Amino acid sequence: MSDDIRPQVRAIIAEQAMIDVDQVTQDSTLDALGLDSLGLVEIVFAIEEQFGVTVPYNANDPSSGEFDISSVKAVEDGVIRLVTEEA
């Protein structure tokens, strides 16, 4: 399942950052990809729509521990966890 989700998450992030998906690596931070707070909101909405999940409200607060957006890999892992919980 995660093999299907990871490329989809990277594609969403690339689209919002307006860059080629090949530039989005697992260790990239969203900030380093040029995403601002509005871009992060758009990513959250796109993830929720694409995967039918609800991202926790405080996803942009790393101390919350509910959904980490510190890196692409963290976002991928969070989406995988949410999709698994919804199943």
N, C-alpha and C positions, 0 to 999 in steps of 0.2 A: 504494500500500500504506500509506504513512504517513498518508494521509487517513482510513483506517479505524482505525488504531491509536491515534492521538492522542485521539479522543473516548472510546475505551474506557479508556485510561489515566486520563483526567480523571474518568471515572465511578467507577473503582476508588478513586481518591484522595478524591473527594467522599464516597463511601460510608463510607470509613474515618474521614474527618473529621466525618462526620455533618452535612454541609452540602449545599446545593443545588449541582448541578454548574455552574451559571452563576457561582458564586462562585470557581470554580477557573480561574485564568488561567495562561497559560504562564509569566509572570514571578513568580507566587506561589511563596514558599518553603513547604516542608512545615511548617516551624516556625510560620510566620505563619498557616497554616491550622489550627493547634492540634493538630498531630500530634506525639505523643511517640514514644519509641523502640518501644513496643509497637505503635503505629499503623504505624510504618515497617515493622516485621516483618510485620504483617498485609498491608500493601501489597505487599511482596515476594512473599509466599505467593500472593496473589491474582493478581499478574502472572504468576508461574510457572505457575499453574493455567490461567489464561485463554489464555496464548499458547504454552504448551508449551516454555518456555525455562527456563534455570537462571541466576538472577541471581548474580553472583560473591559469595562469602561476605563479603568486606570492602566491600560496597556503601556502608556508612555511613562509610567512611573516604575523604574527598575526595582525599587525597593518593595513593590507590591508582591512580586514573585508570581503573579498570576499568569502573565504573558510577557515574555522578555523580547524587546525589540532592539537589543544592543548590537545584533549582527544579523546577517541574512540567515545563517544557520540557526540562530535562536528563534527567528520568526518561523522558519520551516519546522523546527521542532515543536513550537507552540501550536502551529496549525495541525500538525500530525496528532498531537495530544488532544486538541479539541475535536478533530474528526473522529478519533478513536472513542472519545467519551460520548459523542453523539450517536455512535453506531449501536 
